[in-house]
Amino acid sequence: MKKIKYTLLISALFAMTAFSFACASEDSSEASSSGGSNTLQQVLDRGMLKCGVNDNLAGFGVVAADGSFSGFDIDFCKAVAAAILGDSGKVEYTPTTASNRFEALGSGEIDLLIRNTTWTASRDRELKQDFTAPTFYDGQGMMVYVDSGYNSIDDMEGATICVLQGTTTELNLDDRFTGTGMSYTPLTFETNDPLQAAFEEKRCDGWTTDKSGLASKRASFPASAGGPEALKVLPETLSKEPLGPLTRDNDSEFYDVVQWVVFGMMQAEESGINSSNVSSIASNPPNPGVARLLGASFEGGEVQDFSFGIPKDFMQKVISQVGNYGEVYDRHLVPLGLERAGSLNAMWTEGGLIYAPPFR
Ligand SMILES: N[C@@H](CCC(=O)N[C@@H](CS)C(=O)NCC(=O)O)C(=O)O
């Protein structure tokens, strides 16, 4: 029974992909996965970056009553706009759901998808989308009520689990339960609000998603339903969920810009460059490496041009307007209680995985 469900899910994913790319070639002159696209030129011509985001995940991507977007993922949209257009405000945000996000990118509705999206082989190949660099290393968890009596997923034989459609979460959940011979009933939703309502009504025994998502949802769990203290995240991590921005396949100029903006923000943190000191450091870089990162001259020498097709000093714009990786992390994720020290998201120099290849 579960195998049939899994096969149906995979077939549906293939059908969705085929449909979205049929649409891409018919409806959109901007994007074509097979012929390649030049999104960088389109963004330059348009003077605006179209970023597909989450509008309902505190810390990562939310929309305020005045229509403004904020969050960790949103800051990477801003950083790419600052790099290409010199202005982090030149972003048009499109809210996407877990199920429609890949179609939005494939069809050309958005230039870039930054929505707590996990890098997987099938998304890379079958969906013809390219992951640039992980910005947050996550893993899937399970949240339950403190008074449920569950201390481990192993205790959850026969449980009903709330889960979002079109996610890695749904697939990992099945691997975990059927893979260990445990029965369970998935209760699936397209978006979080009805899922949360079902969880509050105790129509499911557990809520599974990325641990960052659980931290976010737990932190804002309403007092009327018991508040954050009523919930706990079980210790087990079910999967690897490297999250980051993605572009369409065969769009290498744009892909390179997005990837090196992310790396640049990581390198800036490693080099001690932040939004407050970037302009003074750029006017007198302490060494050639910092000068290369900032597109500045070292002791009157020539400025390195990496030929990204954008101004050489793009990282100065990114860092002054948005900040380095650590500033972005601290601004949005520390308030959720997502401790960086000792986690995979620490700098590599501190034992984590946040590492930028050399700017040279
Ligand atoms: N990282 C996983 C899960 C992404 C996902 O959809 N996460 C949930 C919770 S962390 C979410 O964004 N929910 C917001 C919503 O759909 O309203 C994936 O790429 O499939």
The ligand as an ORCA input file, in Angstrom:
! r2SCAN-3c Opt
* xyz 0 1
  N      13.078     21.621      3.104
  C      11.942     20.843      2.744
  C      10.639     21.367      3.385
  C      10.276     22.760      2.971
  C       8.955     23.281      3.577
  O       7.973     23.417      2.876
  N       8.920     23.589      4.861
  C       7.735     24.066      5.565
  C       8.030     24.169      7.003
  S       9.736     24.309      7.397
  C       7.243     25.413      5.080
  O       7.967     26.153      4.461
  N       6.032     25.794      5.369
  C       5.441     27.069      5.055
  C       4.144     26.907      4.310
  O       4.091     26.037      3.436
  O       3.197     27.649      4.557
  C      11.813     20.799      1.232
  O      12.553     21.495      0.526
  O      10.965     20.045      0.718
*
